[in-house]
Amino acid sequence: MAYISLDIETVPLVIEDDAVKAYLMDKKISKYQRSFHPLFSRIIVICVKELESTTEVYHNDDEKLLLEQFWRRFGELKSPKIITFNGYNFDIPFLITRSIINDVSIPFQINTNKWQMEKSNHFDVMRFFSSHETFLNISLRTISKILEIKNGGQNGTAGSDIERLYKAGNIDAIKEKCKYDVELLEKVFEKSCRRYLEKWFPALQVFNQYNYS
């Protein structure tokens, strides 16, 4: 089984429709909040890292081409186990929705039912450490410090910096931030989650039979 750590970066779309602008103002939806909604934002960077392989960083200003490249790569994998951080609430549904909006085929189904997480093809490290939201959700970088995991220096870029960096044309900083986080995610999973999965759920049920294309 291929363990694939995944992370995405998004920026708000330019909203030109007056009715949509009025809706956003009426609901007091900020630009930062829009970055986390697939109707108001788009994906600019996707990072994936297969265990014991180099990190793959995907970027394209044409989101459709970016998603096609990403899914084409994923389609090559055999029974992948997707590792995310807050992936049930953000990364995976965002990827799926933006792919549908862009009319991009998805090669296999990634589980989005959080209650079937352990037995599925999608494991969310944040949900694991919060015991399915029984406890507080703690940031990945804080968890790594508690577990005494080092990741080759510190990357100070936060999610709130992404739009500013993108407008400044500093896509390299965004790519580096995404790369840093996906590599840190893999280290946290390897140290504290993988053994749990393989011990208690050795016969993982993988939901990869349904084809979206």
C-alpha positions in Angstrom: 0.0 0.0 0.0 1.2 3.5 -0.9 1.0 6.0 1.9 0.6 9.5 0.3 0.8 12.7 2.4 -1.1 15.5 0.8 -1.6 19.3 1.3 -3.0 22.1 -0.7 -2.8 25.9 -0.8 -5.7 28.1 -1.9 -6.4 31.8 -2.7 -9.7 33.7 -3.0 -11.2 34.1 -6.4 -11.8 37.6 -7.8 -15.5 38.2 -7.4 -17.0 40.4 -10.1 -20.7 39.6 -9.8 -22.5 42.3 -7.7 -25.0 39.9 -6.3 -22.3 37.6 -5.0 -20.4 40.6 -3.6 -23.5 41.7 -1.8 -24.1 38.2 -0.4 -20.5 38.1 0.9 -20.9 41.5 2.6 -24.3 40.6 4.0 -23.0 37.4 5.5 -19.8 39.1 6.6 -17.6 36.5 4.9 -14.1 37.8 4.9 -11.4 37.1 2.3 -9.6 34.8 4.7 -12.8 32.8 5.2 -13.3 32.6 1.4 -9.9 30.9 1.1 -11.5 27.9 2.7 -14.6 27.7 0.6 -14.4 26.0 -2.9 -17.0 28.3 -4.4 -15.1 31.4 -3.6 -11.5 30.2 -3.9 -9.2 28.1 -6.1 -6.2 25.8 -5.6 -2.8 27.2 -6.6 -0.4 24.6 -5.1 -0.7 20.9 -4.3 2.0 18.9 -2.6 2.1 15.1 -2.3 4.8 12.9 -0.8 4.8 9.1 -1.2 6.5 7.4 1.7 10.3 7.2 1.2 10.1 9.3 -2.0 10.8 12.9 -2.8 8.0 15.5 -2.4 6.1 16.4 -5.6 5.0 20.0 -5.8 2.4 20.9 -8.4 1.6 24.5 -9.4 -0.2 26.1 -12.3 -2.1 29.4 -12.6 -4.6 27.5 -14.7 -6.4 25.5 -12.0 -7.9 23.0 -14.5 -4.5 22.0 -15.8 -3.2 21.8 -12.2 -6.0 19.5 -11.2 -5.6 17.4 -14.3 -1.9 16.9 -13.6 -2.5 16.1 -10.0 -5.2 13.5 -10.7 -3.3 12.0 -13.5 -0.4 11.3 -11.1 -2.8 9.9 -8.5 -4.4 7.6 -11.0 -1.0 5.9 -11.4 -1.0 4.7 -7.8 -2.3 1.3 -6.6 -4.6 1.4 -3.6 -3.2 4.6 -2.1 -3.8 5.5 1.6 -4.2 9.3 1.7 -2.7 11.1 4.7 -4.0 14.6 5.5 -4.2 17.1 8.3 -7.8 18.4 8.5 -8.4 16.7 5.2 -12.0 15.7 6.1 -13.0 19.3 6.7 -10.9 20.9 4.0 -8.3 19.4 1.6 -10.3 16.4 0.1 -13.7 18.0 -0.2 -12.1 21.2 -1.6 -10.2 19.1 -4.2 -13.3 17.2 -5.2 -15.5 20.3 -5.5 -12.9 22.3 -7.5 -12.4 19.3 -9.8 -16.1 19.0 -10.4 -16.4 22.8 -11.1 -13.5 22.5 -13.5 -14.9 19.4 -15.2 -11.8 17.4 -14.2 -12.2 13.6 -13.9 -11.3 12.0 -10.6 -9.8 8.5 -11.0 -11.0 7.0 -7.7 -13.1 7.8 -4.7 -11.4 9.2 -1.6 -13.3 8.6 1.6 -15.0 11.7 3.0 -17.0 9.9 5.8 -15.0 10.9 8.9 -16.6 8.1 11.0 -15.1 5.4 8.7 -11.7 7.0 8.7 -9.5 4.1 10.1 -11.0 1.5 7.7 -10.9 3.8 4.6 -8.3 5.1 2.2 -8.1 8.5 3.9 -6.5 9.0 7.3 -6.7 12.5 8.9 -3.9 13.0 11.4 -5.7 16.0 13.0 -8.8 13.9 13.7 -6.6 11.1 15.1 -5.0 13.5 17.7 -8.3 15.1 18.7 -9.9 11.6 19.0 -12.5 12.4 16.4 -12.9 16.0 17.8 -13.4 14.8 21.4 -10.5 17.1 22.3 -9.3 20.4 20.9 -7.8 20.4 17.3 -4.1 21.2 17.7 -2.0 22.6 14.8 0.4 20.3 13.0 3.4 22.3 14.0 2.5 22.3 17.6 1.9 18.5 17.5 5.4 18.1 16.0 7.0 20.1 18.8 5.2 18.0 21.4 6.4 14.8 19.7 9.9 16.3 19.4 9.9 16.0 15.6 12.3 18.2 13.6 11.8 19.1 10.0 15.0 20.7 8.7 14.5 24.2 10.1 11.5 26.4 10.6 9.1 27.7 7.9 7.3 30.7 9.3 4.8 31.1 6.6 1.2 30.8 7.8 -2.0 30.1 6.0 -3.0 33.7 6.5 0.1 34.8 4.5 -0.8 32.9 1.3 -3.0 35.5 -0.5 -0.4 38.3 0.2 2.4 36.2 -1.1 0.4 35.2 -4.2 -0.4 38.8 -5.0 3.3 39.7 -4.6 4.2 37.0 -7.1 6.1 35.0 -4.5 4.8 31.6 -5.5 8.1 30.0 -4.4 7.4 30.8 -0.8 4.0 29.3 -1.0 5.4 26.1 -2.6 8.0 25.9 0.1 5.4 26.3 2.8 3.3 23.5 1.3 6.3 21.3 0.9 7.4 21.9 4.5 4.0 21.0 5.9 3.5 17.8 3.8 6.9 16.6 4.9 6.2 17.4 8.5 2.8 15.6 8.2 4.5 12.5 7.0 6.9 12.5 9.9 4.1 12.9 12.4 2.1 10.1 10.8 5.1 7.8 10.7 6.0 8.3 14.3 2.6 8.2 15.9 -0.1 6.9 13.6 1.2 4.3 11.2 1.8 1.6 13.8 -1.7 2.1 15.3 -3.3 1.7 11.8 -1.3 -1.4 10.9 -1.8 -3.1 14.2 -5.5 -2.5 14.7 -6.7 -2.3 11.1 -4.5 -4.7 9.2 -7.1 -5.5 6.5 -7.8 -1.9 5.4 -11.0 -1.5 3.4 -10.0 0.8 0.5 -12.8 2.7 -1.3 -11.2 2.9 -4.7 -13.8 1.1 -6.9 -16.0 4.0 -7.7 -14.9 6.0 -10.7 -15.9 9.6 -11.0 -14.9 10.0 -14.7 
